[in-house]
Amino acid sequence: MDEDLIAGHLQELRRGTVVLACLTTLSQPRYGYALLETLADAGFAVDGNTLYPLLRRLEKQGLLTSEWNTDEARPRKFYRVSPDGASVLDQLMTEWRSLDAAIGALDGAHDRGDNQ
Amino acid sequence: MTTKSTLTDRYVWTVTRHLGADTGPDVARELRATIADAVDAKVDAGTDPAVAEEEAVSELGDPEVLARQYGGRPAYLIGPGVYPDWVRLMRILPAIVLPLAFVANFTAKVATTDENWGSLLLEAFLLVLSVAVHLAFWVTVTFAIIEWKRPESERDQPLSAWKPNQLTTEVPWRQVGLGETIVEAVFAFALAGLVAWQFSGVGENGVQVLNPDLHAVWKVALVALFVVDGLLAIAVWRVGRWTPTLAAINVATNAGAAILMLWLLSRDELLTDLPQVLGEKFGWSTEWAISTPVVAFFIVAIAAWDAITAVFKARRAIQGQRTA
């Protein structure tokens, strides 16, 4: 099987889930690099050049709020989910679960007993 | 390379220089901290500090790309949303404008100057070329501006929703119009008549362009080839499309006519001494000559155009039948 082909499809599948992963993780305030590491540790590797502009975009859309923390020697911009962001997260999560269930049903996973 | 600024300085500056005053400094500050965090993590993992900075910056990639993502600007001139409209316009506009420009320029020049036809045609051709380049350029610029000025959320959407009534009224291979046929047939027969009249000698009142002293065989052959062209147009209309056989006949008659005319031209037997004839008739200067290469070029161009369009239409008809 062509590796590039698989990588392309995987990337396509993951693309939309980055937002979901960010909103989920940012219920706790985090700065950019820490978020990157948290996501990577959770097995959700995102490139910095994708993640950092995305955080700005979500902030501009009102889904995230940000605050500079200058207590430490290195000032950092902390992001967290806004009330709007939380409601978007709810909807995205519902969609994610229903997609998972729908795909599972299509796959016949119920019949094989794989899905609980 | 010796430089006073660090790699981080230069990278951050390149990313943020085109961002507005409202976001630029903030992005710069955050990016500095992020790069520093990445460098620290690498150094903690045992990487040499100088190498660590280079690695951290390389991982962020091309600063221009990153700047585009921060700025929300598209990384293309014309995206998939407006591309179909761009293609449509780029097909329609040149097809209307270029022939008009050519005819208008050529007729205006013929009416106002007495340069020879070859150089006038060349001039008109060059004008059409520059009009074409301008047309393509400005249409593209306009679409790029539209693309860049659209809100980010609309970017992949078409400018206006597509509707079924935008489809062509008839599939092309069923499209042999009566008007088109009449024009082609009348033109071919008129040409045959004109050539026959020229070859039989035009008398006192006409202008003798073709050589009336040509051997009768060639006269008949040329007239017949033009007549066949007219008959072919009618045949195509009767059949309803260009069949491979009709296209082959068309290619053969065009090639035949072109070769015959070129051969006669090379032997100086096709045309009369035009400067002489026109000079006697209208009292014009006889100090010019018909350029044989230019005449040859037009003979080949017209014949090739006619032959190629017939083949193209026949191919389209075959493909069309397959999709029907």
Interface residues (C-beta under 8 A of the other chain):
Chain A: Y31 G32 Y33 A34 E37 D47 G48 N49 T50 Y52 P53 R56 R57 W68 R74 P75 R76 K77
Chain B: T23 D26 V27 R29 E30 L31 A33 T34 A36 D37 A38 A41 E59 L60 G61 V65 L66 Q69 Y70 G72
